[in-house]
Amino acid sequence: QVQLVESGGGLVQPGGSLRLSCAASRNIFNIYTMGWYRQAPGKQRELVARIFRGGNTYYADSVKGRFTISRDTPNNMVFLQMNSLKPEDTAVYYCNAEHPVTTVVYWGRGTQVAVSS
């Protein structure tokens, strides 16, 4: 079992920045793909960014150039730096860990991000 705990959400004005953190209960980054998803009210959960075992990253088109995913392996942390935030980025953001072979998936409980003036 792996526990994931997100933090760092909040209310920010358009154009502002937030940094989300995800703490994993044990070191899984050498195996699992780590990701951030988000779910806005009335919408399906969507993939925002991923960081793969080897360090490669993937971003949804809607956040490319504005968001950056990174990890701190010794401290079992994954981050999502969000810049130039827009109202449409408002959502609950979830940390995710997915095994690339077994497809076992772990989720955090989420952290709320609200972008509004």
C-alpha positions, 0 to 999 in steps of 0.5 A, spaced: 500 500 500 502 507 498 499 513 501 499 519 497 497 526 501 497 532 497 497 539 500 498 546 497 492 548 494 488 555 495 485 561 492 489 565 487 488 570 483 488 569 475 495 570 473 498 567 480 502 561 482 501 555 486 505 549 488 502 543 490 506 538 493 504 530 494 508 526 499 508 518 498 508 514 504 514 510 501 519 511 495 516 508 489 519 513 484 523 508 481 517 504 479 511 508 479 509 513 474 507 519 478 502 524 476 497 530 477 490 529 475 484 534 476 477 534 476 472 541 476 465 541 478 461 537 473 467 535 469 470 528 468 477 527 472 483 529 467 490 528 466 494 534 468 502 532 468 506 525 469 513 524 471 515 517 469 520 513 472 526 515 468 524 522 469 521 524 462 515 528 463 508 529 459 503 535 460 496 536 457 496 541 452 492 546 456 497 546 461 503 546 457 508 551 458 505 554 465 505 547 469 511 543 471 512 537 474 518 535 478 520 530 484 524 529 490 526 522 490 530 522 497 524 525 500 518 521 497 515 528 494 512 530 487 510 537 486 506 541 481 508 548 480 503 552 477 504 559 473 500 563 470 493 560 473 487 561 469 480 561 472 479 554 468 484 551 472 480 551 478 479 544 480 480 539 485 487 536 484 489 529 485 496 526 486 496 519 482 501 513 482 501 508 477 505 501 476 507 501 469 506 493 468 500 491 473 497 498 472 495 498 480 493 505 481 493 509 488 490 516 489 491 522 494 484 525 497 486 531 493 487 539 494 482 544 492 485 550 487 481 556 486 483 561 481 478 567 481 479 575 482 
